[in-house]
Amino acid sequence: MKKMVLALLVCVVSRADAQDKRAQLDGVWILSGSATIEMTLTPAGEAARARYDYLRDDPAMQCIPASFTRVMHTPSPPIEVRQQKNEVRINYEFMDIHRRVPIAPGTPLAKAPVSVRNHPHLGRSVARYEADVLLIETVGQRAGILDTLGAPGLVQSNEMRTEERFIPDGDRMRVVVTHHDPVYYEKLVVTYPYQRLPGGEILPWDCTPEEANYKRFREKAK
């Protein structure tokens, strides 16, 4: 009986500790250094990368976010994490992305809602916790550009599936994104280091195609 009571106490304390650490994720964050990329491309991935032209192919030139990986690789704009009982809200200043992910363990990803209403190409996501780590899984991302900044020229297929792990550590946070796409990658894991931005806020990005377009940047490059 004493062993059972002790085990229950340990379980309760462990859960409380995990919840306390989860709470550390709430706040506004900014990149605190360069992302780490572990990558092995397939031959198709190498060929696609060789064809890449930043000014022609980056969707940002049309004010469209390519992927969450591309968004997080943009170093200056902050991100905001707010955990609620039934969903996680992640707001990215870059491209005015407001993401809503249900905390619904066991929900089939195919039935998950689109996480960014005005950008359905970013896919369908579901969140759950692994101890104090917030895990978001995403499918339904459309074929196109994956990253144009941190690792230029990376593409993705319709088979892309991602796992994002938000790992709290006081006023620091790591986001580890594992990409599964057998068409273009044998391995792709990107780790982003963040630090808390006290008093930070998410401001309007207000991108306009007239200011961001390919032709304008081509003319500047001449």
ROFI-704433 format. One record per residue (C-alpha): x, y, z negated; residue number from 1; residue in three letters. Coordinates in nm, 2 decimals. Each point is the difference from the previous one (the first is absolute). Last residue first. Example, Ala and Ser with C-alpha at 12.3 -4.5 7.8 and 13.67 -1.06 7.14 Angstrom:
R|X|Y|Z|k|r
R|1.37|-0.11|-0.71|2|SER
R|-0.14|-0.34|-0.07|1|ALA
//
This chain:
R|X|Y|Z|k|r
R|2.08|4.55|6.19|222|LYS
R|-0.11|-0.16|-0.34|221|ALA
R|-0.25|0.27|-0.07|220|LYS
R|-0.18|-0.07|0.33|219|GLU
R|-0.01|-0.37|-0.09|218|ARG
R|-0.14|0.09|-0.34|217|PHE
R|-0.29|0.20|0.15|216|ARG
R|-0.08|-0.26|0.26|215|LYS
R|-0.02|-0.28|-0.25|214|TYR
R|-0.26|0.16|-0.22|213|ASN
R|0.02|0.12|-0.36|212|ALA
R|-0.12|0.36|0.02|211|GLU
R|-0.28|-0.04|0.24|210|GLU
R|-0.08|-0.34|-0.14|209|PRO
R|-0.09|0.16|-0.34|208|THR
R|0.12|-0.12|-0.34|207|CYS
R|-0.18|0.16|-0.29|206|ASP
R|0.22|-0.16|-0.28|205|TRP
R|-0.23|0.12|-0.28|204|PRO
R|0.18|-0.01|-0.34|203|LEU
R|0.03|-0.29|-0.24|202|ILE
R|0.10|0.12|-0.35|201|GLU
R|0.30|-0.01|-0.22|200|GLY
R|-0.01|0.11|-0.36|199|GLY
R|0.27|-0.25|-0.09|198|PRO
R|0.13|-0.18|0.32|197|LEU
R|0.06|-0.36|-0.11|196|ARG
R|0.29|-0.17|0.17|195|GLN
R|-0.02|-0.24|0.30|194|TYR
R|0.23|-0.27|0.14|193|PRO
R|-0.13|-0.16|0.32|192|TYR
R|0.08|-0.36|0.09|191|THR
R|-0.06|-0.14|0.35|190|VAL
R|-0.02|-0.37|0.08|189|VAL
R|0.01|-0.13|0.36|188|LEU
R|0.09|-0.36|0.08|187|LYS
R|-0.03|-0.21|0.32|186|GLU
R|-0.16|0.29|0.16|185|TYR
R|-0.17|0.09|0.34|184|TYR
R|-0.27|-0.26|0.07|183|VAL
R|0.01|-0.18|-0.33|182|PRO
R|-0.13|0.31|-0.18|181|ASP
R|0.01|-0.01|-0.38|180|HIS
R|0.11|0.33|-0.16|179|HIS
R|0.11|0.02|-0.36|178|THR
R|-0.03|0.35|-0.16|177|VAL
R|0.17|0.06|-0.33|176|VAL
R|-0.11|0.32|-0.17|175|VAL
R|0.23|0.09|-0.29|174|ARG
R|-0.10|0.24|-0.28|173|MET
R|0.18|0.23|-0.23|172|ARG
R|-0.13|0.22|-0.28|171|ASP
R|-0.06|-0.31|-0.22|170|GLY
R|0.08|-0.31|0.21|169|ASP
R|-0.30|-0.10|0.20|168|PRO
R|0.01|-0.24|0.30|167|ILE
R|-0.24|0.06|0.29|166|PHE
R|0.01|-0.31|0.21|165|ARG
R|-0.12|0.03|0.36|164|GLU
R|-0.08|-0.32|0.20|163|GLU
R|-0.04|0.03|0.38|162|THR
R|-0.16|-0.20|0.28|161|ARG
R|0.08|0.07|0.36|160|MET
R|-0.16|-0.24|0.25|159|GLU
R|-0.14|0.28|0.22|158|ASN
R|0.37|0.07|0.08|157|SER
R|0.24|0.25|-0.15|156|GLN
R|0.27|0.23|0.14|155|VAL
R|0.33|0.13|-0.14|154|LEU
R|0.18|0.26|0.21|153|GLY
R|0.17|0.20|-0.27|152|PRO
R|0.08|-0.15|-0.33|151|ALA
R|-0.08|0.26|-0.27|150|GLY
R|-0.15|0.23|0.26|149|LEU
R|-0.21|-0.16|0.27|148|THR
R|-0.17|-0.29|-0.19|147|ASP
R|-0.28|-0.24|0.08|146|LEU
R|-0.10|0.11|0.35|145|ILE
R|-0.29|-0.18|0.18|144|GLY
R|-0.22|-0.31|-0.05|143|ALA
R|-0.29|0.08|-0.23|142|ARG
R|0.01|-0.07|-0.37|141|GLN
R|-0.27|-0.25|-0.09|140|GLY
R|0.17|-0.13|-0.31|139|VAL
R|0.11|0.16|-0.33|138|THR
R|0.10|-0.13|-0.35|137|GLU
R|0.04|0.24|-0.29|136|ILE
R|0.18|-0.12|-0.31|135|LEU
R|0.02|0.21|-0.32|134|LEU
R|0.27|-0.13|-0.23|133|VAL
R|-0.06|-0.01|-0.38|132|ASP
R|-0.10|-0.37|-0.01|131|ALA
R|-0.07|-0.08|0.36|130|GLU
R|-0.29|0.24|0.07|129|TYR
R|-0.24|0.00|0.28|128|ARG
R|-0.07|0.22|0.31|127|ALA
R|-0.19|-0.07|0.33|126|VAL
R|0.07|0.17|0.33|125|SER
R|-0.14|0.03|0.35|124|ARG
R|0.21|0.16|0.28|123|GLY
R|0.19|0.31|0.09|122|LEU
R|-0.18|0.00|0.34|121|HIS
R|-0.32|0.11|-0.18|120|PRO
R|0.14|0.36|-0.04|119|HIS
R|-0.30|0.22|-0.09|118|ASN
R|-0.12|-0.23|-0.28|117|ARG
R|0.34|-0.08|-0.14|116|VAL
R|-0.02|-0.34|-0.19|115|SER
R|-0.22|-0.18|0.25|114|VAL
R|-0.21|-0.23|-0.22|113|PRO
R|0.09|-0.36|-0.09|112|ALA
R|-0.19|-0.28|0.17|111|LYS
R|0.30|-0.13|0.20|110|ALA
R|0.21|0.04|-0.31|109|LEU
R|-0.21|-0.26|-0.18|108|PRO
R|-0.08|0.13|-0.35|107|THR
R|0.17|-0.22|-0.26|106|GLY
R|0.12|0.29|-0.22|105|PRO
R|-0.21|0.31|0.06|104|ALA
R|0.17|0.33|-0.09|103|ILE
R|-0.14|0.19|0.29|102|PRO
R|0.24|0.22|0.20|101|VAL
R|-0.08|0.37|0.09|100|ARG
R|0.26|0.19|0.20|99|ARG
R|0.00|0.37|0.06|98|HIS
R|0.24|0.09|0.28|97|ILE
R|0.05|0.37|0.07|96|ASP
R|0.27|-0.06|0.27|95|MET
R|0.28|0.00|-0.26|94|PHE
R|-0.15|0.10|-0.33|93|GLU
R|-0.07|-0.36|-0.09|92|TYR
R|-0.29|-0.08|-0.23|91|ASN
R|-0.03|-0.34|-0.17|90|ILE
R|-0.32|-0.09|-0.17|89|ARG
R|-0.02|-0.34|-0.17|88|VAL
R|-0.34|-0.16|-0.05|87|GLU
R|-0.23|-0.16|-0.24|86|ASN
R|0.10|0.13|-0.34|85|LYS
R|0.20|0.29|0.13|84|GLN
R|0.37|0.04|0.08|83|GLN
R|0.12|0.33|0.14|82|ARG
R|0.32|0.01|0.20|81|VAL
R|0.12|0.32|0.18|80|GLU
R|0.26|0.03|0.27|79|ILE
R|0.25|0.28|0.07|78|PRO
R|0.11|0.15|0.33|77|PRO
R|0.38|0.04|0.03|76|SER
R|0.14|-0.34|0.11|75|PRO
R|-0.22|-0.12|0.29|74|THR
R|0.07|-0.38|-0.04|73|HIS
R|-0.32|-0.04|-0.20|72|MET
R|-0.21|0.10|0.30|71|VAL
R|0.19|-0.22|0.24|70|ARG
R|-0.05|-0.30|-0.23|69|THR
R|-0.36|0.09|-0.05|68|PHE
R|-0.04|-0.03|0.38|67|SER
R|0.00|0.21|0.32|66|ALA
R|-0.17|0.31|-0.15|65|PRO
R|-0.17|0.20|0.28|64|ILE
R|0.07|0.37|0.05|63|CYS
R|0.06|-0.05|0.37|62|GLN
R|0.38|0.04|-0.02|61|MET
R|-0.03|-0.20|-0.32|60|ALA
R|-0.08|-0.30|0.23|59|PRO
R|0.37|-0.03|0.07|58|ASP
R|0.04|-0.14|0.35|57|ASP
R|0.10|0.28|0.23|56|ARG
R|0.22|0.21|-0.23|55|LEU
R|0.15|-0.30|-0.17|54|TYR
R|0.07|-0.21|0.32|53|ASP
R|-0.01|-0.38|-0.06|52|TYR
R|0.09|-0.24|0.27|51|ARG
R|0.29|-0.15|-0.19|50|ALA
R|-0.22|-0.05|-0.30|49|ARG
R|-0.25|-0.21|0.20|48|ALA
R|0.28|-0.22|0.13|47|ALA
R|0.14|-0.06|-0.35|46|GLU
R|-0.35|-0.08|-0.13|45|GLY
R|-0.06|-0.25|0.28|44|ALA
R|0.33|-0.17|-0.08|43|PRO
R|-0.11|-0.03|-0.36|42|THR
R|0.12|0.27|-0.24|41|LEU
R|0.17|-0.06|-0.34|40|THR
R|-0.05|0.27|-0.26|39|MET
R|0.08|0.09|-0.35|38|GLU
R|-0.06|0.38|-0.04|37|ILE
R|0.08|0.21|-0.30|36|THR
R|-0.17|0.34|-0.02|35|ALA
R|0.22|0.30|-0.06|34|SER
R|-0.02|0.20|-0.32|33|GLY
R|-0.25|0.14|-0.26|32|SER
R|-0.31|-0.01|0.21|31|LEU
R|-0.28|0.21|-0.15|30|ILE
R|-0.28|-0.10|-0.24|29|TRP
R|-0.32|0.14|-0.14|28|VAL
R|-0.16|-0.18|-0.29|27|GLY
R|-0.14|-0.33|-0.11|26|ASP
R|0.25|-0.28|0.02|25|LEU
R|0.08|0.02|-0.37|24|GLN
R|-0.35|-0.13|-0.08|23|ALA
R|0.12|-0.34|0.13|22|ARG
R|0.26|-0.01|-0.27|21|LYS
R|-0.26|0.05|-0.27|20|ASP
R|-0.22|-0.27|0.16|19|GLN
R|0.29|-0.24|0.01|18|ALA
R|0.09|0.06|-0.37|17|ASP
R|-0.37|-0.05|-0.10|16|ALA
R|-0.01|-0.33|0.20|15|ARG
R|0.32|-0.12|-0.17|14|SER
R|-0.13|0.10|-0.34|13|VAL
R|-0.33|-0.20|0.06|12|VAL
R|0.19|-0.30|0.13|11|CYS
R|0.25|0.00|-0.30|10|VAL
R|-0.29|0.02|-0.24|9|LEU
R|-0.18|-0.29|0.17|8|LEU
R|0.32|-0.21|-0.02|7|ALA
R|0.04|0.08|-0.37|6|LEU
R|-0.36|-0.10|-0.07|5|VAL
R|0.05|-0.33|0.19|4|MET
R|0.33|-0.07|-0.19|3|LYS
R|-0.17|0.07|-0.33|2|LYS
R|-0.28|-0.24|0.09|1|MET
//
